[in-house]
Amino acid sequence: MRQDLAAIQQWVQPDCSILDLGCGDGALLAHLRDKKNVFGYGLEIDQDKILECIKKNVNVIEQDLDCGLANFENNSFDMVIMTQALQAVHYPDKVIDDMLRVGKECIITFPNFGYWRCRLYLMTKGRMPVSKQLPYTWYNTPNIHLCTFKDFEALCYRKHLKILNRTVVDMNYRDGFMMRLFPNLFGEVAVYHVTK
Amino acid sequence: MNTALPNNATQQEGTVGIVQPQIFRCDHPITLQCGKTLPHYELVFETYGKLNAAKSNAVLICHALSGHHHAAGFHGSDDKKPGWWDACIGPGKAIDTNRFFVVSLNNLGGCHGSTGPKSHNPDTGKPYGPDFPIVTVRDWINSQHALMQHLSIPHWAAVVGGSLGGMQAMQWAIDFPDQVRNAVIIAAAPKLSAQNIAFNEVARKAILSDPDFCEGHYYEHDKYPRIGLSLARMLGHITYLSDAAMREKFGRELRDGAKSFDFEVEFQVESYLNYQGEVFSKNFDANTYLLMTRALDYFDPAEEHDHDLSKALARAKARFLVMSFTTDWRFSPERSQEIVEALLAARKHVSYADIECPQGHDSFLLNVPRYTNLFKAYMNSIALDGEH
């Protein structure tokens, strides 16, 4: 299981309802269904991933996050989750608004662009960082809204969001001492649990 | 008989081979939504695959406007074409007959062997013709339910259909929630739009105004409304194809390569449509066409639930798979999304995919890899369910 997904499950209550935006192959929803008996739907646009969801018996709806969540009612889910998709949507702030409209709580994970390797890459090479985590070049990347841990917190502050939990993990899902002390520098993936 | 076969994705696709239609005669009267009663009726049907010991693997196929019971395989060794949904039904196919026991029938009011306008009216001793009562999707579901009991099937693993067939799958899930485990609704709509009804009306008008229609009693005069029914089919056919598919298939090609400056059939597309209309008018019954289009017009399961489809679907217990096709303009993806939205609001298990495909509404009949792969994956997950 992907590192950030493992971090998420501790915040998910058993038997709750979940909407997973950009659910990928449905691994998280299948896991939460089997372990926590959650009821949920995933939204996805990638055809191959939709097929994988169906194979896992995960409810998946083909829907583009950039077209909004108008087909979901206010407060209709206990939890709305978006893992590693915030940086790829056209209007991240609007998606977050919609997530908090539809869900009582949200979990959002994203690659932290303030990670020291990104900084070092940019500083030493003077070029946009390319890494295992973010393997694209600037002109063909789907990640059009990259941000740092601090950027995200500033957005939460502006929107008056309450941060219930937050953590950063690295690619090996370690949350070491340095990461806790300097999350914006040593955290590779940020994991936020927020509410209105 | 246990249908639990190894879940082998590379299994060869095949045909169900030669199939034999069967007749179910129901001697219990059926009261139709229009208020009229048929004292007894017959339904012609085919089955493919074997019912397992637990009777948990039965799948019902519901046909669309001009469909019938012959969905897969061949009736004889000289048949050139297989059944209408052979792309999706057979060994190793989306609806895998090695796993499922598939039931496919001709609906009440049809013209391929089930009781319909061509049948003998016991009151007059003549064919029913225009006196055959108007049947609705709900009436079909009730008669299909009688067939289900006749076959001793306790519940359907899935009810499956495209277009008008998908509407029947939806109605099944609403009307018999405990007897439908899955509903697969393909290229359908929650109800017809004004535009859809308008197309149906033009088709009906074409038939009704043909002098050979003889107010529906054409059988007695040994005639049939060839021109009217052809026109109806030509019109329908245009709505089944996309603009792009027609351009791709015919472009502006001329049959003889040069303009003849008259009104004879010149463009390839004209020739194609005329041919389709001609063939159809010989093989289909005009009164049935009128009935089927009316059943479409009337379909609106939300009507008796404050026009709220999610309320209508609230009682369903099935899981749903909804699929649409990007170039379908008869029942566009937005129409399928209305169904999905209602299912989401009703908190039903539902998956939805909008399949990129240039062929328009008719895509559901074709072997489009993304479509058939998704369909197959979903059906496989059902089969496993039933075997546990």
HADDOCK unambig.tbl for C-alpha pairs under 7 A between the chains (distance, minus, plus):
assign (segid A and resid 51 and name CA) (segid B and resid 374 and name CA) 5.73 0.50 0.50
assign (segid A and resid 54 and name CA) (segid B and resid 377 and name CA) 6.34 0.50 0.50
assign (segid A and resid 54 and name CA) (segid B and resid 378 and name CA) 5.83 0.50 0.50
assign (segid A and resid 55 and name CA) (segid B and resid 377 and name CA) 5.52 0.50 0.50
assign (segid A and resid 55 and name CA) (segid B and resid 378 and name CA) 6.60 0.50 0.50
assign (segid A and resid 55 and name CA) (segid B and resid 381 and name CA) 6.50 0.50 0.50
assign (segid A and resid 57 and name CA) (segid B and resid 381 and name CA) 6.52 0.50 0.50
assign (segid A and resid 59 and name CA) (segid B and resid 349 and name CA) 6.21 0.50 0.50
assign (segid A and resid 59 and name CA) (segid B and resid 350 and name CA) 5.51 0.50 0.50
assign (segid A and resid 59 and name CA) (segid B and resid 351 and name CA) 4.90 0.50 0.50
assign (segid A and resid 60 and name CA) (segid B and resid 351 and name CA) 4.66 0.50 0.50
assign (segid A and resid 60 and name CA) (segid B and resid 352 and name CA) 6.37 0.50 0.50
assign (segid A and resid 61 and name CA) (segid B and resid 351 and name CA) 5.21 0.50 0.50
assign (segid A and resid 61 and name CA) (segid B and resid 352 and name CA) 4.63 0.50 0.50
assign (segid A and resid 61 and name CA) (segid B and resid 353 and name CA) 6.48 0.50 0.50
assign (segid A and resid 62 and name CA) (segid B and resid 352 and name CA) 5.73 0.50 0.50
assign (segid A and resid 62 and name CA) (segid B and resid 353 and name CA) 5.12 0.50 0.50
assign (segid A and resid 62 and name CA) (segid B and resid 354 and name CA) 6.67 0.50 0.50
assign (segid A and resid 71 and name CA) (segid B and resid 341 and name CA) 5.95 0.50 0.50
